[in-house]
Amino acid sequence: MIIVSLEERGRALALDLAKKGVKLSVVDFLEKIGQETVALVKEEHAKLKLPESHLTAVFIKCDVTNPGEVASAFAQHKTIFGRLDICINSAGVAEKEFFTKDKSSDGTGLWRRVIDINLVAVIDCTRFAIQTMLEESHGGVILNLASAAGLYPTHDGPIYSSSKGGVVLFTRALSKFRKHGIRVNALCPEFVETPLTKVVDRELIAATNGFLPMSTIVQGASELIENDRQAGACLWISNRKGLQYWPSDEEKKKYLLAFFPKKTVLPSSAEYSVHVIPPVPSTFRKVVVTTLSNNFRAATKIVTVQFKPPVKDGHVLVKYLYVGVNASDVNFTSGSYFKNKQDALQRLPYDAGFEAVGIVAGLGDGVNIPDVRLGSSVASCNFGGFAEYSQVPSTFIIPVPEATPQVVSLITSGLTASLGLEKAGKMESGETALVTAAAGGTGQFAVQLLKLAGNKVVATCGGQEKALLLRSLGADRVIDYKKEDIKQVLNREFPKGVDLVYESVGGHMFEICLDALSKFGRIVVIGMVSQYQGEKGWQPSNYLGLCEKLLRNSQSMVGFFLPHYAHLYQEHLEKLYGLYRQRKLKIIIDPTSFTGLESVPDAVEYLHSGRSIGKVVVRISNDAPAIQQSCM
């Protein structure tokens, strides 16, 4: 990490990151202050018992108004630490006198240096940071310390206000680098007690409820560094309103609607939706099913297909970036979703994979979908997702604000939970609900949506790590079957039964769920994952006394198959993405890395191993940023 300029806020951020074990270069013109900070950083590193033989912090002297010295500072950091993940640009000065008092011919006497340090230097440092991160191809975070004076004018400091306003708009204009995994954000605090604010009118400071504590600045910086949903964002920090992003969604609508189509999944994210148009390929690869088997690896192979323009009428050519993996992928390779085995055999070879996100590379005649144009981000919900490119019928295309692993997670897994609970489960409020396999791709969403609706949630899982996750998602009672007997717990703690069950496991777990159902209870069956991997694949099961039990207790059982609700995808995806962006819905992505079509069988087998946590996603394109574990 590089932190440029060590005014008080910069030092506080350096020490906070040092406590997390971040290795950093301290860049400043004042050597004494810089060396003092490096010493403090090393003290924090020592508490973490980082190896003494490894260099963890250095001071680099630099005049940020000199581009040559700035370039040298970044080069030195790269030589010492090998990579750059975070760059914090915190240099800042204020004008000493009002700019009209400057009698020089070029402004160098009083105000131009403020612009050079506060704005020009930030642009230069950001430029070198982006270049470094692009060369390293692993993304990163750049945090520019602006000011609330860049959001609204400071009449006593028009040059300072102008420079910080420039930083704000410069930062917001860089949201497009998100597609490279680089997030540039700005921190815009009100008054912090520093030498800069000593000359500020005390009545004005009092009117803003006083100085901000440095801990709040650190909190805001951590939010922008760790929240991977934010790119080109400005976080306004005040004692009056706390932390809030600016502009608000309402403010964005005032200018975005004039330049972007009116209906998007989330209008405030439309600025992120247009990318460089991918090249139209002459060939691309995809995974196809060549023989019927629930052994995904044995049933599939990768083939190369020719593509001859134009794109088919009514179709969208999509370059895929990420694709989701589902337990039901093995049902598709075994032919279980077709009328019968003969029907499946006649379709061989057929494409595999369901939900995917990517960038539009071509449009066929007759495609008229709002928000879908060349270079825009889309999701597809049809078979054929395990591919580098695909010609997708426009009826299966959904415009999305960003082609990310998080959006992939919302498609099959999120939509199944949202639609399954609402339409099949008739979800209400004030009930007790049971979610099986709750730490999986769809279970995570079921737990959260049930809690948001005001229900008590019982969640089952296998393993301590999964149990901890479910508690963090709000589950009221987590049953780890590796430590407790699920049936005994349900009988003992919920003697009257549960009102609603979201069931995806099948087999013995299904029987336990039936026994745990209360009078008037409902069970929604969205899968039977424990039965998919048998020697003969998914086979029908007989549950003795099922009809009698349902009849005797006025209970109901409903099956749920997502493709039957395709007409509701857009509505529910908008709802889910809105909850996610408001930080009311967390998306957990398994941290195991799967890249390229060759890794798809590994990902499918990993999911069925029972070790996965959250959604399993494959990064199809090397152009796409690496997948991070989760976004909360």
Residue pairs with C-beta under 8 A, 6 or more apart in sequence:
1 17
1 22
1 23
1 24
1 25
1 84
1 85
1 86
1 87
1 88
2 24
2 25
2 27
2 73
2 74
2 77
2 84
2 86
2 87
2 88
2 125
2 129
3 10
3 13
3 14
3 17
3 24
3 25
3 26
3 27
3 87
3 88
3 90
4 10
4 27
4 28
4 62
4 64
4 73
4 87
4 88
4 89
4 90
4 91
4 121
4 125
5 27
5 28
5 29
5 64
5 89
5 90
5 91
5 92
6 14
6 26
6 28
6 30
6 33
6 34
6 37
6 90
7 90
7 91
7 92
7 194
7 195
7 196
8 192
8 193
8 194
8 214
9 90
9 145
9 189
9 192
9 194
9 214
9 217
10 28
10 88
10 90
10 145
11 33
11 37
11 40
12 214
12 217
12 218
13 88
13 90
13 217
13 218
13 221
14 24
14 26
14 37
14 40
14 41
14 88
15 37
15 40
15 41
15 44
16 218
16 221
16 222
17 24
17 86
18 24
18 40
18 41
18 44
18 45
18 57
19 44
19 47
19 48
21 45
21 48
21 50
22 86
23 45
23 55
23 56
23 57
23 81
24 41
24 56
24 57
25 57
25 58
25 59
25 60
25 73
25 76
25 77
25 80
25 81
26 34
26 37
26 38
26 41
26 57
26 58
26 59
26 60
27 34
27 59
27 60
27 61
27 62
27 64
27 73
28 34
28 37
28 59
28 61
28 62
29 61
29 62
29 63
29 64
31 59
31 61
34 59
34 60
34 61
35 59
37 59
38 57
38 58
38 59
41 56
41 57
42 56
42 57
45 56
45 57
50 56
55 80
55 81
58 76
58 77
58 80
60 73
60 76
60 77
62 69
62 70
62 72
62 73
63 69
64 70
64 91
64 117
64 121
64 124
64 125
65 113
65 116
65 117
65 120
65 121
67 124
70 121
70 124
70 125
70 128
71 128
74 84
74 128
74 129
74 132
77 84
78 84
78 132
83 136
83 138
84 129
84 132
84 133
84 136
84 140
85 138
85 140
85 141
86 140
86 141
86 142
86 143
86 225
87 125
87 126
87 129
87 140
87 141
87 142
87 143
88 142
88 143
88 145
88 221
89 121
89 122
89 125
89 126
89 142
89 143
89 144
89 145
90 145
91 117
91 118
91 121
91 122
91 125
92 117
92 118
92 145
92 147
92 164
92 196
93 113
93 114
93 117
93 118
93 196
94 114
94 157
94 160
94 196
94 199
95 110
95 111
95 114
95 157
95 159
95 160
96 110
97 110
98 156
98 158
99 107
99 110
99 111
99 158
99 159
101 110
102 109
102 110
102 111
103 109
104 110
106 112
111 159
114 159
114 160
114 163
115 159
115 162
115 163
115 166
118 160
118 163
118 164
118 166
118 167
119 163
119 164
119 166
119 167
119 170
122 144
122 167
122 170
123 170
126 142
126 144
126 170
126 174
126 184
129 140
129 142
130 142
130 174
130 177
130 182
130 184
133 139
133 140
133 180
133 181
133 182
134 180
134 182
138 181
138 626
139 180
139 181
139 182
139 183
139 625
139 626
140 181
140 182
140 183
141 182
141 183
141 184
141 185
141 224
141 225
142 182
142 183
142 184
142 185
143 185
143 186
143 187
143 221
143 224
143 225
144 167
144 170
144 171
144 184
144 185
144 186
144 187
145 186
145 187
146 164
146 167
146 168
146 171
146 186
146 187
146 188
146 234
147 160
147 161
147 164
147 188
147 189
147 190
148 188
148 189
148 190
148 236
148 237
148 238
149 157
149 160
149 161
149 164
149 165
150 161
150 163
150 164
150 165
150 166
150 167
150 168
150 186
150 188
151 165
151 168
151 188
151 234
151 236
151 246
153 161
154 160
154 161
156 200
156 201
164 188
167 186
168 186
168 188
168 234
171 184
171 185
171 186
171 232
171 234
172 186
172 232
172 233
172 234
173 232
174 184
174 231
174 232
175 184
175 231
175 232
175 233
175 271
175 272
176 232
176 272
176 275
177 183
177 184
177 231
178 231
178 232
178 272
178 402
179 275
179 276
179 625
180 625
181 625
181 626
183 228
183 230
183 231
184 231
184 232
185 224
185 230
185 231
185 232
185 233
185 234
185 235
186 224
186 233
186 234
186 235
187 217
187 220
187 221
187 224
187 234
187 235
187 237
188 234
188 235
188 236
188 237
188 246
189 212
189 216
189 217
189 220
189 236
189 237
189 238
190 208
190 212
190 237
190 238
190 239
191 197
191 200
191 205
191 208
191 210
191 211
191 212
192 211
192 212
192 214
192 217
193 211
197 205
197 211
205 211
208 238
208 239
208 240
209 238
209 239
209 240
210 239
212 237
212 238
212 239
216 237
216 243
217 237
219 243
220 235
220 237
220 243
223 230
223 235
223 243
224 230
224 233
224 235
227 631
228 628
228 631
229 406
229 580
229 581
229 631
230 245
231 272
232 271
232 272
233 245
234 245
234 246
234 247
235 243
235 244
235 245
235 246
236 243
236 244
236 245
236 246
237 243
249 267
249 268
252 267
252 268
253 267
253 268
256 267
256 268
256 270
256 271
257 267
260 267
260 270
260 271
260 273
260 371
261 270
261 370
261 371
262 370
263 370
263 371
264 270
264 273
264 370
264 371
264 399
264 401
265 398
265 399
265 400
265 401
265 570
265 573
265 574
265 577
266 401
266 574
266 577
266 578
266 581
268 581
269 401
269 402
269 581
270 371
270 401
272 377
272 401
272 402
273 371
273 376
273 377
273 399
273 400
273 401
273 402
274 373
274 375
274 376
275 359
275 375
275 376
275 377
275 403
276 375
277 359
277 360
277 361
277 374
277 375
278 319
278 359
278 361
278 375
279 361
280 307
280 309
280 317
280 361
280 362
281 307
281 361
281 388
281 389
282 306
282 307
283 304
283 305
283 306
283 307
284 304
284 305
284 307
284 387
284 388
284 389
285 302
285 303
285 304
285 305
285 387
285 388
285 597
286 302
286 303
286 305
286 351
286 384
286 386
286 387
286 388
286 389
286 390
286 597
287 300
287 301
287 302
287 351
287 352
287 353
287 386
287 387
287 597
287 600
288 300
288 301
288 302
288 303
288 349
288 350
288 351
288 352
289 299
289 300
289 332
289 333
289 348
289 349
289 350
289 351
289 352
290 299
290 300
290 301
290 348
290 349
291 298
291 299
291 348
292 299
292 333
292 334
292 335
292 341
292 344
292 345
292 348
293 299
293 333
293 334
293 537
294 330
294 331
294 333
294 334
294 532
294 533
294 534
294 537
294 538
295 330
295 333
296 329
296 330
296 333
296 600
296 601
296 604
296 605
297 601
297 604
297 605
299 333
299 334
300 333
300 352
300 600
300 601
302 597
302 598
303 349
307 389
309 362
310 362
310 364
310 365
311 317
311 362
311 363
311 364
311 391
312 364
312 391
313 364
313 365
313 366
314 364
314 365
314 366
314 367
314 393
314 394
315 364
315 367
315 391
315 392
315 393
315 394
316 360
316 362
316 363
316 364
316 367
316 369
316 372
316 378
316 380
316 391
316 392
316 394
316 397
317 360
317 361
317 362
317 363
317 364
317 389
317 390
317 391
317 392
318 356
318 358
318 359
318 360
318 361
318 378
318 380
318 389
318 390
318 392
318 397
319 358
319 359
319 361
319 388
319 389
319 621
320 356
320 357
320 358
320 385
320 387
320 388
320 389
320 390
320 620
320 621
321 356
321 357
321 358
321 359
321 403
321 619
321 620
321 621
321 623
321 624
322 356
322 357
322 358
322 403
322 404
322 405
322 408
322 617
322 618
322 619
322 620
322 624
322 627
323 353
323 355
323 356
323 357
323 385
323 386
323 408
323 600
323 617
323 618
323 620
324 354
324 355
324 356
324 385
324 408
324 409
324 411
324 412
324 413
324 441
324 615
324 616
324 617
324 618
325 594
325 600
325 603
325 604
325 607
325 616
325 617
325 618
326 354
326 355
326 412
326 413
326 441
326 607
327 440
327 504
327 527
327 529
327 532
327 607
327 608
328 337
328 527
328 532
329 352
329 353
329 354
329 604
330 532
330 533
330 537
330 604
330 608
331 337
331 532
331 537
331 538
332 352
332 354
332 383
333 352
334 537
334 538
335 341
335 343
335 344
335 345
336 537
336 538
338 344
338 347
350 383
351 383
351 384
351 386
351 387
351 390
352 383
352 384
352 385
352 386
353 383
353 384
353 385
353 386
353 387
353 600
354 381
354 382
354 383
354 385
354 412
355 379
355 380
355 381
355 385
355 408
355 411
355 412
356 379
356 380
356 385
356 386
356 387
356 390
356 408
356 620
357 377
357 378
357 379
357 380
357 400
357 403
357 404
357 407
357 408
357 411
358 377
358 378
358 380
358 403
358 620
358 621
359 375
359 376
359 377
359 378
359 403
360 372
360 373
360 374
360 375
360 376
360 377
360 378
361 374
361 389
362 374
363 372
363 373
363 374
364 391
364 394
366 394
367 394
369 394
369 397
369 399
370 399
371 399
372 378
372 394
372 397
372 399
376 399
377 399
377 400
377 401
377 402
377 403
377 407
378 397
378 398
378 399
378 400
378 403
379 397
379 398
379 400
379 403
379 407
379 408
379 411
379 573
380 390
380 392
380 396
380 397
380 398
381 396
381 398
381 411
381 412
381 563
381 566
381 569
382 392
382 393
382 396
384 390
384 392
386 597
386 600
386 618
386 620
387 597
387 620
388 597
388 620
388 621
396 566
398 411
398 569
398 570
398 573
400 407
400 573
400 577
401 407
401 577
403 624
405 589
405 615
405 617
405 619
405 627
405 628
406 580
406 587
406 589
406 631
407 577
408 615
408 617
409 441
409 587
409 588
409 589
409 614
409 615
409 617
410 445
410 573
410 576
410 577
410 580
410 587
411 569
411 573
412 441
412 442
412 562
413 440
413 441
413 442
413 444
413 445
413 615
414 442
414 445
414 572
414 573
414 576
414 587
415 562
415 565
415 569
415 572
415 573
415 576
416 442
416 445
416 526
416 560
416 562
417 442
417 443
417 445
417 446
417 449
417 502
418 445
418 449
418 572
418 575
418 576
419 560
419 562
419 565
419 568
419 572
420 446
420 502
420 524
420 526
420 560
420 562
421 427
421 446
421 449
421 450
421 453
421 500
421 502
421 524
422 572
423 560
423 565
423 568
424 524
424 558
424 559
424 560
425 500
425 502
425 522
425 524
425 558
426 522
427 433
427 449
427 450
427 453
427 455
427 500
428 453
428 455
428 499
428 500
429 453
429 454
429 455
430 454
430 455
431 455
431 456
431 498
431 499
431 500
432 455
432 456
432 457
432 458
432 494
432 498
432 499
432 500
432 518
433 450
433 455
433 456
433 457
433 458
433 498
433 499
433 500
433 501
433 502
434 457
434 458
434 459
434 460
434 490
434 498
434 500
434 501
434 502
434 503
434 513
434 516
435 443
435 446
435 447
435 450
435 457
435 458
435 459
435 460
435 475
435 501
435 502
436 443
436 460
436 501
436 502
436 503
436 504
436 505
436 509
436 513
437 443
437 460
437 461
437 504
437 505
437 529
438 444
438 446
438 447
438 459
438 460
438 461
438 466
438 470
438 475
438 478
439 459
439 461
439 466
439 467
439 469
439 470
439 588
439 613
439 614
440 504
440 612
440 614
441 612
441 614
441 615
441 616
442 504
442 526
443 459
443 502
443 504
444 469
444 473
444 586
444 587
444 588
444 614
444 615
445 576
445 585
446 502
447 457
447 459
447 470
447 473
447 474
447 475
448 473
448 474
448 585
448 586
449 585
450 457
450 500
450 502
451 457
451 473
451 474
451 475
452 579
452 584
452 585
455 500
456 476
456 477
457 474
457 475
457 476
457 477
458 475
458 476
458 477
458 478
458 479
458 490
458 494
458 498
459 470
459 475
459 477
459 478
459 479
460 478
460 479
460 480
460 481
460 486
460 509
461 467
461 470
461 478
461 479
461 480
461 481
462 480
462 481
462 482
462 610
463 480
463 482
464 480
465 613
466 480
466 613
467 478
467 480
469 588
469 613
469 614
470 478
471 478
472 586
473 586
473 588
477 489
477 493
479 486
479 489
479 490
486 509
486 512
487 512
487 515
487 516
490 498
490 512
490 515
490 516
491 516
494 516
496 518
497 516
497 517
497 518
497 519
497 521
498 516
498 517
498 518
498 521
499 518
499 520
499 521
499 522
500 521
500 522
500 523
500 524
501 513
501 516
501 517
501 521
501 522
501 523
501 524
502 524
502 526
503 509
503 510
503 513
503 523
503 524
503 525
503 526
503 527
504 525
504 526
504 527
504 528
504 529
505 527
505 528
505 529
505 530
506 525
506 527
506 528
506 529
506 530
506 531
506 541
507 528
507 530
507 531
507 541
508 530
509 530
510 525
510 528
510 541
510 543
511 543
513 523
514 523
514 543
514 546
514 549
517 523
517 553
517 555
518 553
519 553
519 554
519 555
520 553
520 554
520 555
521 553
521 555
521 556
522 555
522 556
522 557
522 558
523 555
523 556
523 557
523 558
524 558
524 559
524 560
525 557
525 558
525 559
525 560
526 560
528 538
528 541
529 608
531 538
531 539
531 541
532 538
532 608
533 608
546 557
549 555
550 556
550 557
576 585
579 585
580 586
580 587
580 631
583 632
586 630
586 631
586 632
587 614
587 615
587 630
587 631
587 632
588 613
588 614
588 615
588 629
588 630
588 632
589 614
589 615
589 617
589 627
589 628
589 629
589 630
589 631
590 606
590 612
590 613
590 614
590 615
590 616
590 617
590 629
591 613
591 627
591 628
591 629
591 630
592 603
592 606
592 612
592 616
593 619
593 626
593 627
594 600
594 602
594 603
594 606
594 616
594 617
594 618
594 619
595 618
595 619
595 622
596 618
596 619
596 620
596 622
597 620
599 618
600 618
603 616
603 618
606 612
606 616
607 616
614 629
614 630
617 627
619 626
619 627
